[in-house]
Amino acid sequence: MNRAALILTVLLATSLARTTAQTAARVPAAQVPAACGQTLEQKAWMFQGQKDWFFYGDELSGTWTGRPWKDARATFVPGAARLHAALKARGVQVVLAPVPPRSFVVPQHLNPASAGQKAFDPAAATAFYQGLVGDLRAAGIPTADLLTPARTLGDAGLFRQDIHWTPEGAQAAARAVASAMQAGGVPAGPESYLSLRAGTLTRQVQDQPVLGQISSLCSLNVTPETFGDYQTRPAQGLVAAPGNFGGSEGKVRWAFGPVASVTFNAAQAATVTVNVIFENPVKDQTVEVLLGGKVIDTISGLQPCQNVTRSWTVNAVAGSNTLDFRFADYNGGRTSFAPGDGRPMAVIFKTLTLTGPGGSADLVSDGAQGAGLLGGAADTVLVGASSSLPNLNFAGFLQESLGRRVDNVSFGGAGAYSSMKDYLQDDAFRSAPPKILIWQIPLLGGEDTAESDLRFLLAAARGGTEVARATGNGSAAVSLGGVSGVSARVRVTNPAVRTVTFKVTGERGTREFRVTNSDRMTHRQDFQLDLSDLGQLSAVQVSADSALDLRVTRAN
């Protein structure tokens, strides 16, 4: 099993470790014994650094996309430049945001007593990152240097137990992206956004595979990290965000125990009216309401199915204010009124509105989630991997820093390429390409797919008109008679197929490419490959364990 496959196995195994974690001894991360660290290194390719830091072998490997750093850089830059040119021809400005692994940022937390960590070369890592950014900028692509602000922020910008940045790290990265765009001639937008900290969240074990492996391999349950729940809203009127609430269900929204909060920003000191209607499902419930830590109301003796209607007029200070709802009980607390549901549901709000001089905010409606605020597609799109997922608020911080609405099409486990491959094939891109496309790229190990994936992206970006077609079961082939400037596009009918092999014959000989799609892609049954630099072609053959539809197209 190669190392990338091992990491995938570890990620999948995390869910199996949850049952073990419930009965294992609980310890702080800093107290994980060295013997457990050695087990992690030997069996899971994970490394115990100093104090409570843990590192993945992937970020210490000295490789990216399966190649040594120098070779990866030499492969990626020309391919990215071709993609940049193809998208620019369609009116799309690409902005790159390469994310440095944590080992690049805080190498001082590595443990020199570990051979695998001692072998990591921080100077070479810095040279790779700076060289990559410099090469991309020299190719005319606006590229953000995320390493410099990450090092300035230090520990606060990174999780210690998994490979991602914290929301504070995401905010620093967003500001760096905005600076790179301005330096590249892309002006700030006209819109105004505000990011509020709405509470504190706990990093889930499934997001921290190290903890899952510590549980399954060492029978230890390490306390997960907590982090700020930041949410970004248009800076219009009264700006508010819910913390420790469930998602809006249209007309209702659950508040979770033991404390749910509403953070709101007032442009100036003023009175704000809070109107609520909620239903209580818990016997003998007590709800305490606080503003800025001071109790403004206590509602006691509530019984199941009882509805509560209240209105409070409060004195808000200029800037950030916090309204807390403290619950004596909730699902999974003293009682479990929904034992099959793991959410700590306390009460369900039917109305939760705030009204002040600047306007009003409805925390029950879909708008409270920021959905449908402006309608239509945004002119700026973020394509990335797990560091761009909503709970870390990178897209929100980009909106605030750029003055532009940002549509986020990222998904977890996307690696360097999968989310971009998916997006460029989607109708949302083909029918309404954005003006700005921000590509957040993790610089972790991965498989050696750089050339084929870059060719995939280029084919998808260019589009094309069909010049030849063939179908088959297990394989399909077309004879071309010396055409050039083409791409090959394949659709498989078997949704379980992840890899298609392309065999291309032309004046420069025969080449073979393997193109692999992630099972997380929406368009995972579609495969593409740009062949425009291979001269005149005589034949293209494709094979996979599926019925195949092969089309050769000439770029539009």
N, C-alpha and C positions, 0 to 999 in steps of 0.2 A: 504493500500500500504506500503510495507516495504521500508527501507531507500535506499537500492540499486536500487529498482525500481523507487523511487522518483528521484534519481540522474539521471537515464536514461531518465525519463520524462523531466527533466530539460534540459538535453543535446539536446533532440529532439526539445524542445520548443524554443531553441536558434534561429533556423532559422526563426521561426515565428516572433521573436522579431525584426528582421532587419528592417522591414517596419516602426515599431514604432520608432526605433532608428534614422531614418532619419529625423524625425520631432521633436524629444525630445530635451529639453534644454541640452547644452553641458557643462560639468563641469569636472574639474580634479578629479581623484579618491579620493584625500584627502579631497574633499569638499562634498562627499556624506553625506547627513544629517543622524544623528543617527536614526531618524524615519524610513528611508529607510533600515538601517541596521537591525532594529528590524523586518521589513517586510520580509527581506531576510531570517532571522533566522526562522521565523514562517512558511513561505510559500514555501521556496526553500531549506531549510537545508544548507544554506550558511551563513557565519559569517563575519561581518565587524570587522577586527582587528584594530590596532592602525595605524594612518596616512592613507597611501594608500594601506595597506595590506588587503587581503580578504582570507578567508580559507573555505574549503569545510568540511561539516560535516563528510564526509568519513575519512578525515585525523585526525579528532579529536575523532573518535569513540572508540578508545581503543581496536579495533578488527582488525583482518585480516582474509580473507576468511570466514567471518561470525562467527569467534570464538574469544574469548578473547586472547590477545597476548600470554599468557603462553600456552594455549591449541593449538593455531595455530602453535607455534614453535614446540611443542611436536609431532604434526601431520606431519608437513612439513619435518622435518629433516630426519626421517627414510625413507620416500618416496623418497626424493631427493637422499639419499644414495643408495637406490636400483636402481634408474634411472642412477646414476653415474656409478655404477658397470656394469649395462647392456650395457651402451654405451661404457664403457672402453673395454668391451669384444669385441666390434666391432671396436676397434681402435680409438674411439672418446674420447677426453679429454673435459669434461664439466668444464666450469668456470662460477661461479655465481656472479652476480652483483646486489644485492638487493638494490633498490633505497629507501632511507628514505623519508617519507613525509616531506613537508616543516615545519610542526609544530614540527618535531623532531629537525630541524636545527635552526630555528629562533623563539623559543617559546617566546622570548622577545617582539615579535610583536603582540602577542595575547592580547585581550582586557579583563582585569580581571573584568570589569563591566558586561560582558556577562556571564551568568551562564554556558552556553555550553562550552565557552572557558576557564573559570575558573576551570571547572572540569577536563580539560586535565592535565595529570601528566607527565611533561617532564622527570623526573627522571625514571619513569616506562618505558617511551618510549625509553630512552637511554639503560636501562637494557635489554629490549626486543631486540633492534637492536644488541647490542654487544653480547648478549647471542646467538642470531640466527647465527651471523657470527662465533662466537667461536665454536658452536656446529657443524656447517657445515665444518669448517676447521678440527675439531677433527675427523670428519667422512671421512677425506681424500679428501675433495672437495676444490680445490682452490677457495676461496671466497674473493671478494674485500670488504674492509671496505670503503664505500662511505660517511659515516656520518662524519668522522674526517676531510677529506679535504673539505667537504661541509661547515662545521662550520668554518674552517679556512678562506674560501673564503667569507662566510657571504652573505650579501644581493645581491652582484653582481652575485651570482650563481643561483639565483631563480627569477622567475617571481612573481610579487606581486599580480597579478589578476587571475592567474590560477595555476594549481598544478604542473607545469613542471619546470625543470631546464632550465636556459639560456644556450646558447652555451658555455659561460665561465664555467658554472657549468658542462656541458657535458665534456669539456676538462679536468677539474680536476678529474672527474669520470674516464675518459679513462686512465689517468696516474695511478690512483689507481688500475684499473684492470690490467694494465701492471705490476705493482709492485707485485700484488697478484699472477700473473702467474709466474713471475720469482721466487718468494718465493716458489711456488709449483713445481719448477723444469721445467717450460716451458720456454725455452730460447727465446730471441728476434729473430725476423726474419731478413733476409738479405736485405730487401728492404727499400727504403728511400722515405718518403712522406713529403709534406710541406702543411701546412694549411694557406690560405690567407683570410683576411677579405675583401670581395668584395663589401661591402656597408652596408646599414642599411635597415631592413625590419620592417613592422608593424605587430604586432600580430593580427590575424584575430579574429573577434568576435566569430566565430564558434569554435575557439580554447579556448575561454575564456567565458564559460557559465555564469560566474558571471555577466559579462557586459550585456549579453542578458537578464538576470533576473532583473538587475537594470533598464534596459530600459522598460521591460514589466510591472514590478511591481511598479516602482517609476517614470516612464516617464522622466528618466534622461539618457543622452547619454554620457558615460564616455570615455574619450580619451584612446584608446588602447595603450599598451606599445610598444616600439620599441626595436629592438635587432640586434646584428651584424649578417651579412650574411657571415658565414665562409664556405669555400669550400676547400677540400683537393685534392691535385694532386700528382702524382708521381714526385719526385724531380729530374727530368731529363731535361736538356736543359733549355729553357726559360719557366718558370712556370707561367701560367696566369689563371684568373678566371673572369667570367662576373658577374656584379652586376646590378640588376634591368633590366634584359633581360628576355624575354620569353624563353621557351625551344627550343632547336634546332629542326628545321623541316627538317633536312637533308641538304638542300641547302640554306636555308634562316633562319634568326632569327630576331625577333622583338626586338627593343630597346624601353624601356618604358620611359615616361616622368614623372617628368620634367628633371631628370638627370639619365643617364645610365653610368656605370663605368666599366672599365677594370683594374683590379689590376694585376700587374705582378712583379715577383721577378727576379732580376738580380744578378748573383753570384758576379759580380764586376761592377764598373762604366764602362759604354760602350754606344755606340750608338745603338739605336734600330729603325728599320724601321717599320712603321705602314702603311699598305695598306688597303683601304676601298673602297667598292662600296655599296651604299645604295640607296633605292628608297624612295621618300618622298610622303606621301598621303595627306598632309595638305596644304591649301592655305596660301601663304605668310609666309612660315616657315623660321625660322632662327636656325641654328645649330652652337653652340659655342664649340670649342674643347680646352681642357685645359690639361696640364700635370703638376702635382704637384700644382694645383691651379693657374697656369699661362696660359693665353690664347695663343695658338699657331696658331689658325685659326678661322675665322668667315665666315660662308657661309650663305648669306642672300637672301631673295626674291625667295625662292624655291616655285614651284607650284606643284599641284598634278600630280603624275606619272613621275615627273622629277627624273632622275638618277644622282647621284654624284659619281665621282671617284676622290680619293685623295691619296697622299702618303706623309708621313711626316717622317723625320729622326730626332729623339729626343735624347737628352742626358739623359740616365737613371742613377740613382744613384745605388750604391750597396745596395741590400736589396729590400724593397717594394717600388713600384712606382704605381701611380694612373693616369689613363687617363680618363677624364670625357667628356661626350657628353651632353651638356645642350640644351634643346629644348624649343623654344618659345611657342610651342603649341603641343597638342597631343590629342588623342581621349578622350573625357570627360573633356578637358581643356576649351579653348575658343570655340572650335567646337567639334562636334561628327560625324566623318565620318563613324563610325560603331556603331550606337546607341544601337544595340542589344548585343554588346560585351563590357563588363565592363573593359577590360584591357586598361591601359593608353598608347596605342600604339603611337609611335612618328615617327620612320622611320623603314624600314625593311632592314637589312643588307644582302647583297648577298656575300660580302667578308669582312672579318675582321681578318687580320693576323698580327702577330708581329714576326719580325725576328731579331735576335741578335747573338752575338758570341756563345752563348750556344745552339742555335737551333732556332726553330720556334714554334708558337702556333697558332692554327686555332680556333677562337672563334665562328665560324658559324657551324662547323662540329659537328657531334654527339660526337666526342671525347672531345669537349669542356665541355660536361656534365660528363665526366669521364666514359662513357660507352664503353665497349669492349676494354679496354686498354690492357689487357693481354690475354683475351680469356679464355674459359673454366671456370670451377668452382674453386673458391678460396679454400684454405685449412682451412680457418677460416670463420666461419659464425656467425653473430649476430642475435639472436632471441629475440625480445623484444616487448614493447608496444609503446605508443605515445612518450615517451622520447627518443626513438631511431629513430624517423622519420627524413627524410633527412634534413629538414630545421634547425634542431638543431645540426646537424653534429656530433653526437656521434660516428657513424661508421667511419667517416673521422678522427676524433681525435684518435680513436683506431688504425687506420692504421698508423698514425704518431707515436704513442707511442709504438706500437708493432713491427713496421718494417715488417708488413704483410698486404697483401691485405685482405679486409674483405667484404664478401657478406652480405648484410643486407636484411633479409626477414621479418622484423618487420612490424606490421600494427597498426593503432590507435584503441583504444577501445579494446585491446587484453586482458586486465587484467593480472593476473599472469600466465595464462596457455594457452590461445587460440592460440597465434602464435606458441608456441612450439608444441601443438597438431597438428596444421596444417602442420608444417614443417616436423615432423617425419613421416607423412603419404604421403609426397610428393615424386614423382619419383626422384627429385633432391637429396634427402637424401638417398633413398633406393638404387639408382644406384651408387652414389658417395658420401658416408658419408665424412664429413670434418674431419680433424685431431683435430681441436679445435672448440668447440661450446660454444659461450658466451651467457649466458641466463640472460638478463636484466629483473628483476622482480620488479614491483611496489608493495610496502608494504602498499597498501590502503585497505579499508574495503572489499567489495565484498561479494558474496554469500558463503554459507557453501558448497563448492564443492571440498574441498581439497582432501579428500580421493578418490573420484571417478575420479577426474582429474589426480591425481598422478598415479592411477591404469591405466588410459587411456594412459598416457605417457609411462609407463613401457611396456604395451602391444605393443604399436607402436614401441618402441625402440628394442624390442626383435624379432619382426617378428614371423613367425610360419608356421607349416605345418598342413593343415586341417585334423581333425579327425572326425568331424561330421558336418552336415549341415541340415538346415530346412528353409522353406519359409512359409509365411502366410500373411494375410491381417488383420492388427490390432494387431496380435500377432503371435509368432512363438516359438516353443519349441523343444528341443532335449533331449533324454534320453541318459545318458552317461555310466551307469553301473559301476561307481567307478573309473573314470580316475582322474589323478591329474596333476599338472604342466601345466595348460592350460590357454588360454585367450579366451574371447568371442568377436567377431567382427560382427557388424551389419551395413548394408547399407539400408537406407530408400529411397523409390522412390519419396516421397513427399518432394520437396525442402523447404516447409514451416515448416516442423517439426524441432523443436529445441531440444526436450528432448526425450530420450528413457529410459524406465524403465527395469532394469535387475533384475530378481528374480532367485537366485542361491541356490540350495538345495544340501546338502552333509552331510558327517559324522559329521560336526560341526553345523548342523542345517540349517536354511534357512535365507538368508540375501537378502535385497533389496537395489539396488543402482539406483540413478537417474543420468544420464549423459546428460549434456547440452552442446550444441555447439553454438558458436557465429555465427550470420548471416554474419559476416565479414570473416569467414573462407572460403577458397577455397574448402576444403573437408568437408563442413558442413553437408553432408548427410552420413558421415561415423562416426561410434561410436565404441569405443573399451574399454575393461575392462580386466585388468590382474586378474586372479583368482588363481594364482599359490600357494598362501599361505593359501588357504582355505581347503587343504586336498583333499581327494577323493570326487568327485562330482557325483551325480546321475542324476541331471537335470539342465538345464538352460532354462529359459523362458524370452522372451523379448516382450515388448508391446509399441506401439506408433500409432498415427493416420495416418497410412501409410501401404503400402505393405512393408514387411520386408524380408531381406535375412540375416539369422543368420548363422555364421560359428564359430565353436569351433576349435581352433588351439593349437598345442603343440609347445612350444618355440623351435626355431632352436638351 
